[in-house]
Structure formats: C-alpha cells, structure tokens
Amino acid sequence: MQKPLLRILSSDEEKRAASALGGEHPLVRSLARERVRAVQVAITLVPVLFGIAGVLRHDLRAPVVLGAAALVELALLATFLAVRGQAREHARELIAAGRERLPLHVVDRERRTLASSRTRRQLARSLERHLRDADRWESMFPRTRPLVDVRRLRFAKRETKDVVTRLRSQSASVRGVAAVFQLLTDSRSSPLFRGEEHELRVELARIAELLDPVPAHSESVDDERLAA
C-alpha cells in the first residue's frame, strides 16, 4: 500500500479517477492539479534546506536565499491546500450522489470523515445554530448576524429538526451526511442560500430520507453495479 506522500506524488489515483469518471470530471482535474502542486512543493523544499544549511554555516547570502525560498514554499503550500480542498469538495459531491463506494482514496478518506460522529455532531449543531439565528434575525444587531442569510429556515423548522435528529443517530447514512454538508456550504446552489422557501423544505425532506440507513442488501447491489 502506498504511503500518503507517495500516493499524492503518483498519478495512479488520477488515472483511476479518470477511468471511473472520465478525464474531464472536476475531481480528476483537481487530483491532477494537486499532484503538480505537490511536486512543486517537494522541489522548492530543496533550496529551503540549502538555505537552512547556509545559515547554520553562517553564510552571509544564506538568509536571503532562505527567505525567498521560504516565501515561495509557503505560497505553493497554500495553493496545494486549496486544490486539496477542492478535491475533497468534489469527493463529497460524489458521495452525496450515492457513489461513496468508488475505489478512490480521496473518496474513501472523505467517506470516513463524514461517517465520524464528530462530523455529524458538528453539522447538527450548525443546523441548530442557523435555525436559532433565523428565529431571532430581526432582533439581532447586524454585526452579530451570520455572514449568510439563513432566514429561510424559519419556514422549514419541522424539516430542519427532523434532519438534526437523524444526524445524531448512530446509523445515519454517509450519503445523507454529505448532502447536509453541501446544504450548509454550497453557496452557489444550496436552497439554504438561494431559491424559494418551498425548495428548501423539499431539499431538507430529501436529505432526511437520505440520512436513513441503507439496507445491507442495497449496499451490496450498489457495490456490484459500481464494480461492473
């Protein structure tokens, strides 16, 4: 089994993703960018190490070399982390679409994160906090309001509480948890931030159904379909 660093530097994951999803899928492109940035970070680490060695030898030019190399390294690291975050986002989208069994490390890693009780509790608390903010929106000082307008939740209290209850269940499905994550973070298409109140109620009801545990038989059928 490849170690995480070697896996990132290798193109194997990217090839598997392209085979399963097609070369133009956003996840494939994110994995390719992630690998390129990882290689750049590794290469830039060399002058950083030389700069550190020069400083230890009291070379007068070493601090300049080290400072310049360190700035480039930090910029590359920031870009790498941003691209890695995009890959995780695309993996969550696949999980929310019911493709959590794809044989990809990035999908498996995100699936395990979403399956953790810590993640489910955090999402449940976020929904509850948004619901409280929606209820007292008009009485809140503008500076204390959340950055996003969550007032639509006032018209979907029952559906929101149902989702919170199911999130706290130990048997909540990973697909449903991924859908909650998207609802809370996808500012481009989530009905929590855009659209009409009835669209939010419909989406919350759909997510509540997704959170119901999937029967073992259904999972085995899905696995066979994906492997075919």
Steps between C-alpha positions, in 0.01 A plus 500: 500500500636841405579752771296825484790712369591249228131469411474877447814511286385200296253527212328170590208664682446740214496214248248300706276806530521564125411136431197512730378854432649614170798724446298824510341441840578779751647251747745372240615853420535581872708187558727596209549852639560358848776273368667785310496723807636217717794454261565876504494504880747210512736668251489836678585329828855442369608869496331543838721226643808650332410836650470348847836328456656830388363683803647234727837551325465879544499563125410868452289426190305217661231710678400660168481163326311347791252787520422495128468121489283495811260757351465296181452182705225658712319626190517154340380336821201735514415418138542128565263513798244695297509245216481215754190665646343509153569128458328431831202710391466300177530176698213614728290574192555146378410358841185711514410359158526144636846415366678463834630154404719623215845338535681831554705597804365856498140374507574239767678757717210744474246223562675408827506864605128540433423175683664619821274596790700821542409619149134411546485687833665806348252508212206453737621788718547721194144436384363570848701822523374614160143425606541707818651785301214484251245526783661807659636660185304824530600551864872443436743785451619497137860449613405183693307338217659210310679580176230319301127565509336191653152648555344243264536242777212667685268347243651152534528447875345155507716373212813651654439338839434167328837520324676592828344202676608260226849648488545410865402141434790255501353337188483815284610425144817659366316611187255699709780657706672609178173656383475698828858619451413625153186671626706696754799585283399518133418868464459462123205260493384419854134596556606616847656804334312522170153428366158485664394373842318198359819392320681499834224291661512251213878474523494449877238228462715332234806517727303351789416201281863468391612495864303180560742205514535311173414128528802272468342333195472834320865580574615168356295558187652849460851360548440241228363766265800729553746215456336387175 
